[in-house]
């Protein structure tokens, strides 16, 4: 683990105190927790905007794809596809599939 030195505003110090007291943890642990939560929200917003795939978000967050989707759902992020994207994908899939063979009538 690396050590960084940063300047923290008074309102962020107050936020750290709230987390520290509520969670009964040390200040450094509270800071790491808030940074992690903030990064998860940041990555979630990138995903929501279509700038990241679930796979990319999972890699950044060091989570499985299902854990990432669950975390995003907890944040109210339901996905970054609209109906037009889904219809386009379905049409592309349909065009790549071979036509079914006609029934020859023999069992």
LINDANOR-V391669 format. One record per residue. RES is the residue in three letters. PSI is psi in whole degrees, -180 to 180 (NA if undefined). Layout:
res=RES psi=PSI
res=RES psi=PSI
This chain:
res=UNK psi=136
res=UNK psi=158
res=UNK psi=132
res=UNK psi=148
res=UNK psi=124
res=UNK psi=158
res=UNK psi=135
res=UNK psi=131
res=UNK psi=163
res=UNK psi=-39
res=UNK psi=-34
res=UNK psi=-34
res=UNK psi=-40
res=UNK psi=-41
res=UNK psi=-42
res=UNK psi=-41
res=UNK psi=-41
res=UNK psi=-49
res=UNK psi=-44
res=UNK psi=-47
res=UNK psi=-45
res=UNK psi=-43
res=UNK psi=-10
res=UNK psi=54
res=UNK psi=166
res=UNK psi=159
res=UNK psi=-43
res=UNK psi=-38
res=UNK psi=-41
res=UNK psi=-41
res=UNK psi=-45
res=UNK psi=-41
res=UNK psi=-47
res=UNK psi=-38
res=UNK psi=-41
res=UNK psi=-45
res=UNK psi=-42
res=UNK psi=-39
res=UNK psi=-39
res=UNK psi=-42
res=UNK psi=-42
res=UNK psi=-48
res=UNK psi=-40
res=UNK psi=-41
res=UNK psi=-38
res=UNK psi=-41
res=UNK psi=-46
res=UNK psi=-36
res=UNK psi=-3
res=UNK psi=15
res=UNK psi=-13
res=UNK psi=147
res=UNK psi=169
res=UNK psi=-39
res=UNK psi=-46
res=UNK psi=-44
res=UNK psi=-42
res=UNK psi=-42
res=UNK psi=-45
res=UNK psi=-38
res=UNK psi=-5
res=UNK psi=47
res=UNK psi=162
res=UNK psi=165
res=UNK psi=-38
res=UNK psi=-38
res=UNK psi=-39
res=UNK psi=-46
res=UNK psi=-43
res=UNK psi=-43
res=UNK psi=-43
res=UNK psi=-41
res=UNK psi=-39
res=UNK psi=-30
res=UNK psi=-4
res=UNK psi=13
res=UNK psi=111
res=UNK psi=-15
res=UNK psi=172
res=UNK psi=18
res=UNK psi=142
res=UNK psi=178
res=UNK psi=-38
res=UNK psi=-39
res=UNK psi=-43
res=UNK psi=-45
res=UNK psi=-40
res=UNK psi=-45
res=UNK psi=-42
res=UNK psi=-41
res=UNK psi=-42
res=UNK psi=-41
res=UNK psi=-44
res=UNK psi=-40
res=UNK psi=-26
res=UNK psi=-21
res=UNK psi=140
res=UNK psi=148
res=UNK psi=141
res=UNK psi=146
res=UNK psi=137
res=UNK psi=147
res=UNK psi=124
res=UNK psi=-9
res=UNK psi=-3
res=UNK psi=139
res=UNK psi=NA
